[in-house]
Amino acid sequence: MASIMDSVNQRTQLVGQNRLELLLFRLAGAQLYGINVFKVREVLPCPQLTALPHANPVVRGVASVRGMTVSIIDLALATGRLEKTSLENSFVIITEYNNGVQGFLVGGVERIVNLNWSEVLPPPPGSGHDHYLTAVTRVDEQLVEIIDVEKVFAQVVPSDTGVSEGVIDEQVRSGAVGHKIMVVDDSSVARKQLRRVLEDIGVELVVLNDGRAAYNHLHGMLAEGIKPSEEFAMLISDIEMPEMDGYTLTAEVRANPELKDLYVMLHTSLSGVFNQAMVEKVGANEFLAKFKPDELAEKVINRLRSLRS
């Protein structure tokens, strides 16, 4: 296990080119699950947990981890399985995203695998609206389900996703009329959060689930003689997405003379390992960590105002 922890610590400092590194783990049984290594701070045998009165039933307790008090969420319970994970011989994956640190209790941890995002696909049709998958892939011919941990955490610890009073006024809304924004994110939770803020501002939206779909949509517009930089005030893209990640999408946009003027803001939950140099390298105009509704609204409003000046 020490080697896995060392590997996580090393790899979370890296950003590949349309590549994904998954930490594979099991809840119960043979099914493999995955989480993006960029969200992982460390993996450790389940520490001593202190139960919290009146806590959500899926929170098994809190643990002291390197001087921090971290809530430990039983991932099996949180994703709808009926049996609690045994605390004996189990592991905790300490994650950092959305500007917070949380732990996920799992049955066992396997290894880290390196994949191309093109090998990672959206959940298959028929998964339903209530599933907790953000993507699927195959490793050694075995199906790996990538869990939408943002959705899990949002349901365990609901947060206010609305914009504070006074940030958006009627002048802002009137100025947003006629403007369009493209939103690209594979997380259903993130899409709903973005939609709520952007619709409150008053812009029109084109919402897509991954970088490949966005790339194809932009090229479809070009084929119809429509210039995306004139059609969209900005493109707001997640970074980690199946088929094509946000870094690669941005790089492809900048490499195309007909797309290069499109304003791009990368919007990601990878708050703990965010690589400013990589964002600058691929040519994004801005970066914003998820999820800060007031900051998101202010950045969009400023962009709309700049188009009028």
NORUR-V663358 format. One record per residue. N is the residue number from 0. RES is the residue in one small letter. D_LAST is the distance of its C-alpha to the last C-alpha in Angstrom with 1 decimal. Layout:
BEGIN
N_RES_D_LAST + N_RES_D_LAST
END
This chain:
BEGIN
0_m_56.5 + 1_a_55.8 + 2_s_54.8 + 3_i_52.3 + 4_m_50.8 + 5_d_50.6 + 6_s_49.0 + 7_v_46.3 + 8_n_45.6 + 9_q_45.3 + 10_r_43.3 + 11_t_40.7 + 12_q_39.4 + 13_l_38.8 + 14_v_36.2 + 15_g_37.5 + 16_q_36.0 + 17_n_36.0 + 18_r_39.1 + 19_l_40.2 + 20_e_42.9 + 21_l_44.7 + 22_l_47.1 + 23_l_49.8 + 24_f_51.7 + 25_r_54.0 + 26_l_54.2 + 27_a_57.7 + 28_g_59.5 + 29_a_58.6 + 30_q_55.0 + 31_l_52.5 + 32_y_49.1 + 33_g_46.3 + 34_i_43.4 + 35_n_40.8 + 36_v_42.2 + 37_f_38.7 + 38_k_39.1 + 39_v_42.6 + 40_r_43.5 + 41_e_47.3 + 42_v_50.2 + 43_l_53.3 + 44_p_56.4 + 45_c_56.0 + 46_p_56.4 + 47_q_58.1 + 48_l_56.1 + 49_t_56.1 + 50_a_55.8 + 51_l_53.4 + 52_p_54.7 + 53_h_52.7 + 54_a_50.4 + 55_n_49.2 + 56_p_52.3 + 57_v_50.5 + 58_v_50.0 + 59_r_53.3 + 60_g_52.8 + 61_v_51.1 + 62_a_52.0 + 63_s_51.7 + 64_v_50.0 + 65_r_49.6 + 66_g_49.3 + 67_m_46.9 + 68_t_47.9 + 69_v_46.7 + 70_s_47.1 + 71_i_49.1 + 72_i_48.3 + 73_d_51.1 + 74_l_49.2 + 75_a_52.0 + 76_l_52.0 + 77_a_48.2 + 78_t_48.1 + 79_g_50.8 + 80_r_54.0 + 81_l_56.9 + 82_e_58.6 + 83_k_57.5 + 84_t_57.3 + 85_s_60.3 + 86_l_59.5 + 87_e_62.3 + 88_n_61.4 + 89_s_57.7 + 90_f_54.6 + 91_v_51.3 + 92_i_48.0 + 93_i_45.8 + 94_t_42.1 + 95_e_38.8 + 96_y_35.7 + 97_n_33.1 + 98_n_33.5 + 99_g_37.1 + 100_v_40.6 + 101_q_43.1 + 102_g_46.4 + 103_f_47.7 + 104_l_51.5 + 105_v_52.8 + 106_g_56.3 + 107_g_56.1 + 108_v_53.8 + 109_e_54.5 + 110_r_52.5 + 111_i_49.1 + 112_v_48.3 + 113_n_45.7 + 114_l_44.2 + 115_n_41.6 + 116_w_39.0 + 117_s_40.2 + 118_e_43.5 + 119_v_41.9 + 120_l_41.5 + 121_p_40.1 + 122_p_42.9 + 123_p_45.2 + 124_p_45.1 + 125_g_47.3 + 126_s_46.3 + 127_g_45.1 + 128_h_42.2 + 129_d_43.9 + 130_h_44.7 + 131_y_43.5 + 132_l_42.9 + 133_t_39.6 + 134_a_41.3 + 135_v_44.7 + 136_t_46.3 + 137_r_49.7 + 138_v_51.5 + 139_d_55.0 + 140_e_55.1 + 141_q_54.5 + 142_l_51.7 + 143_v_49.2 + 144_e_47.1 + 145_i_43.9 + 146_i_43.4 + 147_d_40.0 + 148_v_40.5 + 149_e_37.2 + 150_k_38.6 + 151_v_41.9 + 152_f_40.4 + 153_a_38.1 + 154_q_41.2 + 155_v_43.3 + 156_v_40.8 + 157_p_38.3 + 158_s_35.1 + 159_d_32.5 + 160_t_29.7 + 161_g_27.8 + 162_v_24.7 + 163_s_25.6 + 164_e_25.3 + 165_g_22.2 + 166_v_19.9 + 167_i_18.9 + 168_d_18.8 + 169_e_18.6 + 170_q_15.0 + 171_v_14.2 + 172_r_16.6 + 173_s_15.3 + 174_g_11.7 + 175_a_13.7 + 176_v_15.6 + 177_g_15.9 + 178_h_14.6 + 179_k_17.4 + 180_i_18.4 + 181_m_21.6 + 182_v_23.9 + 183_v_26.9 + 184_d_29.6 + 185_d_33.4 + 186_s_34.1 + 187_s_34.5 + 188_v_33.9 + 189_a_30.5 + 190_r_29.4 + 191_k_30.4 + 192_q_28.6 + 193_l_25.3 + 194_r_25.7 + 195_r_26.4 + 196_v_23.2 + 197_l_20.9 + 198_e_22.6 + 199_d_22.3 + 200_i_18.5 + 201_g_18.9 + 202_v_17.9 + 203_e_20.4 + 204_l_22.4 + 205_v_24.5 + 206_v_26.9 + 207_l_29.3 + 208_n_32.1 + 209_d_32.1 + 210_g_30.6 + 211_r_32.9 + 212_a_31.9 + 213_a_28.2 + 214_y_29.0 + 215_n_31.1 + 216_h_28.6 + 217_l_26.0 + 218_h_28.7 + 219_g_29.7 + 220_m_26.3 + 221_l_26.5 + 222_a_30.0 + 223_e_28.8 + 224_g_26.3 + 225_i_23.2 + 226_k_20.6 + 227_p_19.9 + 228_s_16.6 + 229_e_15.4 + 230_e_17.5 + 231_f_16.6 + 232_a_13.4 + 233_m_15.9 + 234_l_19.6 + 235_i_21.4 + 236_s_24.8 + 237_d_28.0 + 238_i_29.9 + 239_e_33.5 + 240_m_34.1 + 241_p_37.1 + 242_e_37.3 + 243_m_34.1 + 244_d_32.4 + 245_g_28.8 + 246_y_29.2 + 247_t_30.8 + 248_l_28.2 + 249_t_25.4 + 250_a_27.6 + 251_e_28.3 + 252_v_24.7 + 253_r_24.0 + 254_a_27.2 + 255_n_26.4 + 256_p_24.5 + 257_e_23.4 + 258_l_22.1 + 259_k_21.0 + 260_d_17.2 + 261_l_17.4 + 262_y_15.9 + 263_v_19.0 + 264_m_19.9 + 265_l_23.6 + 266_h_25.0 + 267_t_28.7 + 268_s_31.6 + 269_l_33.0 + 270_s_32.1 + 271_g_35.3 + 272_v_35.3 + 273_f_31.6 + 274_n_31.3 + 275_q_28.1 + 276_a_29.5 + 277_m_29.9 + 278_v_26.3 + 279_e_25.1 + 280_k_27.8 + 281_v_26.8 + 282_g_23.1 + 283_a_21.5 + 284_n_18.0 + 285_e_19.2 + 286_f_22.4 + 287_l_23.3 + 288_a_27.0 + 289_k_28.3 + 290_f_28.3 + 291_k_26.0 + 292_p_24.5 + 293_d_22.5 + 294_e_21.0 + 295_l_20.3 + 296_a_18.5 + 297_e_16.4 + 298_k_15.5 + 299_v_14.6 + 300_i_12.6 + 301_n_10.6 + 302_r_10.2 + 303_l_9.1 + 304_r_6.5 + 305_s_5.2 + 306_l_5.6 + 307_r_3.8 + 308_s_0.0
END
